Amino acid sequence: MPRIRIAIFAAVTIILGLATRPLSKYAGDAFYTVLLYWIVVFVTPRVRPVWAAGVALATSWAIEFAQLLNLPRVLAPVLGSTFNPPDLFWYAVGAAAVCAFDLALRRTQPPSSRRKAPANG
């Protein structure tokens, strides 16, 4: 998938996450993991969707569990400050949804047509 498309998906994810936050805290949690997914795919474009979802989910969970530690307050805006067990479920929802979305996209795209180099001689 072209990186420009990944960047667009990431931007749309941020917009949707911010737009849904007032309606549902948990939708924002799911979109947080979706954004991590797009970051993983942007950095490693050849990664398989299931692996990208696993990395995004593991990162989300690690950040959530880190909130159980006494982290400096300066990190709270980025990492959060309060451990909330339901967040773990919603991170998994986000990872599963974006993985399914990416897999569906990949199935609808035609395989890349690679031209063979002309034979020398």
C-alpha positions as CSV (number, residue, x, y, z in Angstrom):
1,M,0.0,0.0,0.0
2,P,1.4,3.4,-0.9
3,R,2.6,5.5,2.1
4,I,0.5,8.5,1.0
5,R,-2.6,6.3,1.4
6,I,-1.4,5.1,4.8
7,A,-0.9,8.7,5.8
8,I,-4.4,9.6,4.7
9,F,-5.8,6.7,6.7
10,A,-3.9,7.9,9.7
11,A,-5.2,11.5,9.3
12,V,-8.8,10.2,8.9
13,T,-8.2,8.0,12.0
14,I,-7.2,11.0,14.1
15,I,-10.2,13.0,12.9
16,L,-12.6,10.2,13.6
17,G,-11.0,9.6,17.0
18,L,-11.3,13.2,18.0
19,A,-14.9,13.4,16.6
20,T,-16.1,10.4,18.5
21,R,-14.4,11.2,21.8
22,P,-17.3,13.3,23.1
23,L,-19.7,10.6,22.2
24,S,-17.9,7.6,23.5
25,K,-14.6,7.4,25.4
26,Y,-14.2,3.8,24.2
27,A,-14.4,4.6,20.5
28,G,-11.4,6.9,21.1
29,D,-9.6,4.0,22.7
30,A,-10.2,1.8,19.7
31,F,-9.1,4.6,17.3
32,Y,-5.9,5.0,19.4
33,T,-4.9,1.4,18.5
34,V,-6.0,2.0,14.8
35,L,-3.6,4.9,14.6
36,L,-0.8,2.8,16.1
37,Y,-1.6,0.2,13.4
38,W,-1.2,2.8,10.6
39,I,2.1,4.0,12.1
40,V,3.4,0.4,12.1
41,V,2.3,-0.1,8.5
42,F,3.8,3.3,7.5
43,V,7.2,2.4,9.1
44,T,7.2,-1.2,7.8
45,P,5.0,-1.2,4.6
46,R,5.6,-4.9,3.9
47,V,4.4,-6.1,7.3
48,R,1.4,-8.4,7.3
49,P,-1.8,-7.0,8.7
50,V,-2.1,-9.5,11.5
51,W,1.5,-8.7,12.7
52,A,0.8,-4.9,12.4
53,A,-2.4,-5.4,14.5
54,G,-0.5,-7.5,17.0
55,V,2.2,-4.8,17.4
56,A,-0.4,-2.0,17.7
57,L,-2.4,-4.0,20.3
58,A,0.6,-5.0,22.3
59,T,1.8,-1.3,22.3
60,S,-1.7,-0.2,23.4
61,W,-1.8,-2.7,26.2
62,A,1.8,-1.9,27.3
63,I,0.9,1.8,27.6
64,E,-2.3,0.9,29.5
65,F,-0.5,-1.3,32.0
66,A,2.3,1.3,32.3
67,Q,-0.4,3.5,33.9
68,L,-0.3,1.2,36.9
69,L,3.3,2.5,37.6
70,N,4.2,5.8,39.1
71,L,5.0,7.6,35.8
72,P,6.0,11.2,35.8
73,R,3.1,13.6,35.3
74,V,4.7,15.0,32.2
75,L,3.9,11.7,30.4
76,A,0.2,11.7,31.4
77,P,-1.0,13.7,28.3
78,V,0.7,11.1,26.0
79,L,0.3,7.8,28.0
80,G,-2.7,8.6,30.1
81,S,-2.8,8.5,33.9
82,T,-5.4,6.0,35.0
83,F,-5.5,2.3,34.3
84,N,-9.0,1.3,33.1
85,P,-9.5,-2.5,32.4
86,P,-12.3,-2.0,29.8
87,D,-9.8,-0.1,27.6
88,L,-7.9,-3.3,27.0
89,F,-11.0,-4.8,25.3
90,W,-11.5,-1.7,23.2
91,Y,-7.9,-1.7,22.0
92,A,-8.5,-5.2,20.8
93,V,-11.6,-4.1,19.0
94,G,-9.7,-1.4,17.2
95,A,-6.9,-3.8,16.3
96,A,-9.3,-6.4,14.9
97,A,-11.3,-3.8,13.0
98,V,-8.4,-2.2,11.3
99,C,-6.8,-5.5,10.5
100,A,-10.1,-6.7,8.9
101,F,-10.3,-3.4,7.0
102,D,-6.8,-3.6,5.7
103,L,-7.2,-7.3,4.7
104,A,-10.4,-6.4,2.8
105,L,-8.6,-3.5,1.0
106,R,-5.8,-5.8,0.0
107,R,-8.2,-8.4,-1.4
108,T,-9.9,-5.8,-3.6
109,Q,-6.6,-4.4,-5.0
110,P,-5.2,-6.1,-8.1
111,P,-1.8,-7.7,-7.6
112,S,1.0,-5.3,-8.6
113,S,1.8,-5.8,-12.2
114,R,5.6,-6.1,-12.5
115,R,7.1,-5.8,-15.9
116,K,9.9,-8.1,-16.8
117,A,13.1,-6.3,-17.9
118,P,13.8,-6.8,-21.6
119,A,16.3,-9.5,-22.4
120,N,19.7,-8.3,-23.3
121,G,21.1,-9.5,-26.6
